[in-house]
Amino acid sequence: MPSIKSWSTLTRHRLYWVALGVVLSIYVGISSSTAVTNNNASTEKQSYWQQIETLGKNQDVYFYAWGGDPQINAYLQWVAAQVKTDYNINLVHVKLSDTSEAVSRVLAEKSANNNSQGSVDLVWINGANFATMSEHSLLLKQWANKLPNFAFTDPANNPTVSLDFGIPTEGMEAPWGQVSLTFYYDSLAIDGSVNNTPPTTLNELASWSAQHPGRFSYPKPPDFLGMSFLKYALVMLHELSPDNVKAQLNQPATEQNTALVLEPLWKFLDQLHPSLWRSGEYFMQSGAQMQRLVDDTELSLAFTFSAPAIPAAVQRYDLPASIRSYAMADGSLSNTHFVAIPYNASHQTSAQLVANFLLSPIAQAHKQKPHIWGDSTVLVQSMLSPEQQALFKVSTPHPSALPVNSIKRAVSEPHPSWVEAIMQGWQMRYGVSL
């Protein structure tokens, strides 16, 4: 019966191939389903941003940002030209003397139940102003982390782009730049002799100022730069404080802890002020005015929150070529600044397009150039392509620039609530009429 045996064998083979075909079909189906799911996720993400680009074109964006620096204003004019070309967006720089003006405007609009036609589309912000807007639910949430260029900041390994003075941003802010408190001096006035070197710690600063009366000062609060100096002093003064006292700097200021935390600052300023410019009886209004006083040789020592801005100022002849920059050895107060979109912005999608451009390698590299602005990038170089990295390369450092790796110790900002506590205490003790 060979024919029957051959039929049985053939049948078994057919069953084998049928079973194998079923298994392969299931596998292919699962693989296809997974691929479709991944493709759908990618497509949805792409589709989301395509929708933003489609909806955001051909509109106005009112960008509320500090307008006290001609160099920054010129950079924003360049940004306006770029987004006009790319998206036909009309970017309007609404110049502020203080960011709190924008905060007050949005808060007033919310009180008037204007929840969709707000006048502020984009705002330059960080620190106390962000804390205030976040507390009062004045900002659009979970948009910044969806910007295509946000990935260049390496958020998984770079918490500074997701925290603002220790407060989680929750996608309400897109990082824009990074700054550190940097000191600069006129090397012709401070010639490097044993008794005439620039101070490198807070205590040395007090001693140097006493030995060179009238050659140093700081802008009065609420100026951002002046407040930054006071926060640097406060943090340094608590370096040797008990841990439970030092920890208060990272917690909200209250009636119970304010006196304890701020008392060392008032004692330090009581000793420092008599040796300041005009004997501490008159304080400049801004960092720009402080820089002019250095240029006019009234001051020999000053500071900034953007190290690259100093060689940029020298190149513009706003400061003499004898200027040199350095970082304090005891610590450099550092932070990231951001842009945010109010919850009631009239042009939210257009504002996202502008924020994404501000994070682009070309915009960040252009901003970092000393003769443009000199603001340090928030992009992580390892996340960029070789072509993108090449945009940031500088051939020869400027003599007035902060030397590479000068900042040995970055000091974090205290909790934003301390800004108001310091300002109120300062005005009560040292406030002067102009």
Protein Blocks (a to p, Z undefined) as FASTA:
>chain_A
ZZlmmmmmmmmmmmmmmmmmmmmmmmmmmmmmmmmmmmmmmmmmmmmmmmmmmmmgoiac
dddddfkbfklmmmmmmmmmmmmmmnopacdddddfbfklmmmmmmmmmmnopaklcfbf
bdcdehjlmmmmmmnopacehklmmpfklmmnommlmmklmcgghiafklpaccfbdcdd
dddddfklmnopaklcccfbfklmmmmmmmmghiaccdddfbfklmmmmmmmmmmmmmmg
cfklmmmmmpccdfklmmmmmmmmmmmmmmmmmmmghhlpaccfbfklmmmmmmnomafb
dcdfbfklmmmmmmnopacfkbccdddfkbccdddddddddfklfblmlmmmmmmmmmpm
klmmmmmpmklnopacfbdfklpcfklmmmmpcfbdcfkbccehklmbdcddddfklmmm
mmmmmmmmmoccZZ
